[in-house]
Amino acid sequence: MSLSNYMSQSLYLFAVTNFTGSAYNSAKNWVSNKVNAVGKWLKSLW
């Protein structure tokens, strides 16, 4: 395996990991925002 191959594969893995991480984070933020909104709405009903 040549060095340039190794470098491009590492960059690819890094990009994929980064993308997955940020997608997971934004999904998590979205869910917690929805949960907070529902919680506030339920509190307003009481």
Buried (B, 14 or more C-beta within 10 A) or exposed (E): EEEEEEEEEEEEEEEEEEEEEEEEEEEEEEEEEEEEEEEEEEEEEE
